């Protein structure tokens, strides 16, 4: 393995670890308040969303060479993630998948 692939794998591991740590926030909050009430399905849905986000960003970072294109693609991926998350949480668009 060369240096570039080691760096890429460390970056992917760091991003994936960050995503897992984000899932710990509601888990810990559930221990201290009744206002956060996630089911296993909620954790699964967010885990899938975060995994898709991590994989999509990593694919862009590994394949796109132009920094400007990388930035715009990653911002597009992030905005898409946030819209899906908001729709699932509170239903800003009004799809059948909207939360309450």
C-alpha positions as CSV (number, residue, x, y, z in Angstrom):
1,X,0.0,0.0,0.0
2,X,1.2,3.4,-0.8
3,X,0.9,6.6,1.2
4,X,-2.1,7.9,-0.8
5,X,-4.2,4.8,-0.1
6,X,-3.3,4.8,3.6
7,X,-4.4,8.4,3.8
8,X,-7.6,7.7,2.0
9,X,-8.4,4.7,4.3
10,X,-7.7,6.8,7.4
11,X,-9.9,9.6,6.1
12,X,-12.7,7.1,5.4
13,X,-12.3,5.6,8.9
14,X,-12.3,9.1,10.4
15,X,-15.5,10.1,8.6
16,X,-17.2,6.8,9.4
17,X,-16.2,7.1,13.1
18,X,-17.6,10.7,13.1
19,X,-20.9,9.4,11.7
20,X,-21.1,6.7,14.5
21,X,-20.4,9.3,17.1
22,X,-23.3,11.4,15.8
23,X,-25.6,8.5,16.4
24,X,-24.5,8.4,20.0
25,X,-25.9,11.9,20.6
26,X,-29.6,10.9,20.6
27,X,-28.7,7.7,22.4
28,X,-27.1,9.6,25.3
29,X,-29.8,12.3,25.2
30,X,-32.5,9.5,25.7
31,X,-30.9,8.6,29.0
32,X,-31.4,12.1,30.4
33,X,-34.7,13.4,28.9
34,X,-38.0,12.2,27.8
35,X,-38.1,14.6,24.9
36,X,-35.7,12.5,22.8
37,X,-37.4,9.2,22.0
38,X,-35.8,7.3,19.1
39,X,-36.8,3.8,18.2
40,X,-34.6,1.2,16.7
41,X,-36.0,2.1,13.3
42,X,-35.0,5.8,13.9
43,X,-31.4,4.7,14.6
44,X,-31.5,2.4,11.6
45,X,-32.8,5.1,9.3
46,X,-30.2,7.6,10.4
47,X,-27.5,5.0,10.2
48,X,-28.4,4.3,6.6
49,X,-28.6,8.1,5.8
50,X,-25.2,8.8,7.5
51,X,-23.6,5.8,5.7
52,X,-24.9,7.0,2.4
53,X,-23.5,10.4,3.1
54,X,-20.1,9.1,4.1
55,X,-19.9,6.8,1.0
56,X,-21.1,9.5,-1.4
57,X,-18.6,12.1,-0.1
58,X,-15.8,9.5,-0.1
59,X,-16.5,8.6,-3.8
60,X,-16.5,12.3,-4.7
61,X,-13.2,12.8,-2.9
62,X,-11.6,9.8,-4.5
63,X,-12.8,10.4,-8.1
64,X,-13.2,14.1,-8.7
65,X,-9.9,15.9,-9.2
66,X,-11.0,19.6,-9.6
67,X,-11.3,21.2,-6.1
68,X,-14.2,23.5,-7.2
69,X,-16.1,20.5,-8.5
70,X,-15.4,18.5,-5.3
71,X,-16.7,21.4,-3.2
72,X,-19.9,21.8,-5.2
73,X,-20.6,18.1,-5.4
74,X,-20.0,17.6,-1.6
75,X,-22.2,20.6,-0.9
76,X,-25.0,19.1,-3.1
77,X,-24.7,15.8,-1.3
78,X,-24.9,17.6,2.1
79,X,-27.9,19.6,1.1
80,X,-29.6,16.5,-0.2
81,X,-28.8,14.7,3.1
82,X,-30.2,17.6,5.1
83,X,-33.4,17.8,3.1
84,X,-34.0,14.0,3.5
85,X,-33.3,14.2,7.2
86,X,-35.6,17.2,7.7
87,X,-38.4,15.4,5.7
88,X,-38.1,12.3,7.7
89,X,-38.0,14.2,11.0
90,X,-40.7,16.8,10.6
91,X,-42.1,16.5,7.0
92,X,-41.1,19.8,5.4
93,X,-42.1,18.6,1.9
94,X,-45.1,16.5,2.8
95,X,-44.2,13.0,1.5
96,X,-45.8,9.9,2.9
97,X,-42.4,9.2,4.7
98,X,-42.7,12.4,6.8
99,X,-42.4,12.3,10.5
100,X,-44.8,13.9,12.9
